[in-house]
């Protein structure tokens, strides 16, 4: 596997000056991000199909992985709640060794294919679910078995791996190859492969949320205002979209029960009930609601 090879250039890395070693690591991180370039279209296609599945109210985002890959997968998933208002009951994590593996290494758990199959079977996956399997090698038994089981249950499967033609990529409907090559520290896939995984996961999940209408004009319109900083951001978002000042935006947000999309329509001149009905009729998509329900446009001079 390319991810496990040693590069002769770095054979004496431990004897290098620290600044040279850090520069080499930095260059490796840049090359890891660049490896995603060839997979942009594949990520976009996966995101569009995933959004189509997740429009079903019961559809879940299911992240599967082991070790570093599993931890990065969970990191991506947990950010979907505060950033995009994604409901926790619509997230599921299949991590080799269980959630304890997030804070300590349980390396042998990744070899347990039966455990991967059991997780997928117990999750009662169906065609509304989107399963994302992540593995640098692409051959982790736990992850491969779980994704295969998910495919047999008609869930949409997406695989992210760094070795071509690996079992995980072959098992998924949407294979994403991140060809990061050998690591600077041989076999340490927490480095280049891990960086590429983190970026790819962020691109994928954010694109899904874009297609689900959880972003409007680059603003997080399904964000949870769970602290004062986010409350202030919510007010400024409503002010920006509604074309009103902060006090009016705050009033609209209060009347809307903290719902940014609803508050934006209220700030544009709709009453709460009509705004709520409009959003429901438009699939909770604020752009479609503004275009379809006759909400007042922002005053002239604001950024459309």
N, C-alpha and C positions, 0 to 999 in steps of 0.2 A: 504494500500500500504506500502511495506517495506520502501520506501524512506521517508515516513511520520511518522514512528514510533519513539517513544522516547526510548532512552537507559538509563536504571537506573544508569549505571555506571557514566554518565555525569550529573546526576540530580543537583549536586552542583558545576558544572563547574565554575560558576561565582565566587565561593569562593576559588578556587584552586590558588596556586602560579602561576604567569604568565608563568614561565618556564615549569611547569608541563602541563599547558593548551596548550602551544605551542607544546610541545612534543606529546601530545595526538592528536592535529590537524595534525601534521606531520605524525604520524602513520596512521591516517585516509587517508592521501593523498597517502601513499605507498600502502595501501590496495585497494584504488581506481584504481591505475594503475594495480595492480595484478588481479583485476576483469576482465581485458581484456584477460588474458591468455587463457581462455576457448573459446574465440571467434576469435582467430587468424585465424583458417581455414575458418570460416564464413566471416571474413573480406577479406581474400584472394580471396575467391570465388566471393564475391560481386565486388571486384576490377577488377578481370579478365573479368567478364561479362560487367561491366561498361566500361572498355577500349574497348571492342568489339563494344559497341554501339557508343562510342565517336569517333571512327575512321571515322565515317561519318562526313563530313566537317561541317554539320549543328548542330551536337549534342551539347547539353548544359549540364553543371553541374548546377543543381537547388537545392538550399539549402532552407529548410523550417523549421521554428521554432518560438518560442515565448519566451520572457523574456531572462533569462540567456542562454538557449539552442539556441535561435535565434542569440544572439550576438556571441556565440562561433562558430556557423555555418558560419556567415558572416566573422569572423576572419579567418577561414580556407580558405574560398573562395578567399578573397582578396589577400592572400599570393601566390596564384597559378600564378598570372601574373608575378611579379618580380622574382619568383623562377624558374618557369618552362615555362615562355613565353606564358601562357594560355591567349587567347584573351578575353578582357572584354565582348565582345558581345556573348561569349559562357558561360557567367555566369549569373545567375538569382537568386534573393533572394526574398523569400516569408516570410516576417516577420510580425507577428501579430502586428497591430498598425502602420505598415509602417516603413520606415527607421528612423523616429524620435525615435522609440523605442530603437535604439542603444545607445542613450545618456540619455534617461529618461525612467522611468518605466511607461508603459501603461498596467497595469495588466489585466484590464477587456477585453482587445482586444483578449486575448487568448481563451476566451469563445465563440467567434464569428465564428461558424462553416461555416456559409454562406459566410463570408469573405474569408475563406480558400478555399472553393469551387470556388468562383469567381476568386481568384488569379490564381488557376490552370487552369481554363477554359480560362481566358484572355491570359494566356501564350501560348496558342495553342500548348500544349505539344504533342509530338509524340514519336515513338519508338526509335528515335535517342537520346532522352534526358535521362538523369540520374537524378532522384529526390532523395534527401537525407533528410528525415524527422527526426528531433531530438527533444526529449521530455523526461525529467527525469521520469515523471509519466507514460508516454506512453498513456495518456488519454486526452491530450490537444485538445479540440474540433477543433480549427483552424488548427492545424497540421494534425490531423487524417483526417479531411475532405479533406484537400489539397492532401494528399497522396492517399486517395481513388479515388479522381477525376483523379489524375495522372495515377493511375493504369488503370482506365477505358479508358484513352487515349493511352494506350499501352506503356507509358514511363516505363523504368526500375525503380523500387522503392526499396529504402534501408531505413530501419528504425533503429534508435538507441534509446534505452530506458532502464530504470533501473528497470522495474517491469515486471515479467514474465506474458505471456498471456494477455498483455495489448492491447487495441484496435489498437494502432499504429503498434505494432509488428505483429499483425494478419493481418493488412492491406497491408503489404509490401511483396514483393517477397523475399527480403533478410533481415530477422529480425536479429538485433545484440543486444543481451541482455547483458547489463553491470550491473551485480548484485552487486551493491555497498552497499546495505543494508541501515539501518537507519543512519541518519547524526548525527554528534557530537552535532551540534546545530539543534535541531529537525526541520525538514522541510526545512532547508537551503540547497537546492540542488545545490547552486552555489559552494558548497564545494566538497564532494566526487563524487557525480554524475557529477558535472561540470568538474572536473579533468578527470574523465574517458571519458567523451564525447570529451574533447579537444584531449586527446591522441588517441582515436579511430578515430576521424575525420582526424587527421594528418596521421595516419597509412593508412587509406583508400585512401585519396587523393594522397599521395605519391606513394602508390602501383599502383594506376591508371596511374600516370605519368611515372612510371617505365615501365609499360606494353605498354605505348604509345611511348616509345623510347625517352623520354625527359631527360633521365639520361644515361650516358655512363661511365663505370668504376668509378661509384660513383661521377661523375662530372655533374654539371648542364649545359648541353649543349644547352638548349633553354633559358637560363637566359637572361634577358634584361640588357645590360650594360648601365644603366641610370644615373650613377654617376661615379666619378673617382675611388672609391673603387671597384665598379663592373667592370669597364673597366680594371683595373689591374688584377682582378680575371679572366676576359675573356682572357686576354693575357696569363696568366699563364696556363689556361686550354688548350688553343690552343698549347702552347709550350709543355705541358705534352703529349697531344694526338699525336701531329705531330712529336714529337721527335726533336724539333728545339729550338734555343735560343730565348730569349725575343724579340730582334729586328725583327727576321724573323717571329715570331708569330704575332707581331704587324702589320707588313707589310701584312701578309696573312689576318688578321682581317680587315684591311682597304680595301683590294681588295674585300673582301667578304661582305662589307657593314655592318660589325658588327655582322654577323651571325656566331656563334661559330662552328656549324656543318660544314658549307660551308668552313669556314676558316681552320678547321682542315684538310679537304681533300686537300685544296690548299697547306697547309704546308707540306703535305705528297707528293706533287709533281704534283697534278692535276691542270689543268687550271680551271678558275672560271666556264666557261660554261659547261664543262664536269662534274665538281663536282656538279653543280646545277642539271643537267639532271640525274646524278647518284642518288642523294638524292631523287628526284621526283620519279624515277623508284623504289626506295626501300622504299617508304612510309615514307620518311623523317626520317628513322631509321639509325643513324650513324653507328652502329655496322654492320648492314646488308650491308650498302654501302661500308664500308671498306673491308668486306669479298667478296663482289660481283663485285666491279668495278676496281680492280687492283691497288688501291692506294698503294704507297710505304709504307712499314712497318717502324715503328720507328727503329732507329739504335739499334744495339745490346747493351745490358746493360740497356735499359730502361725497365720499369715495364710494362709487357703485361697484 
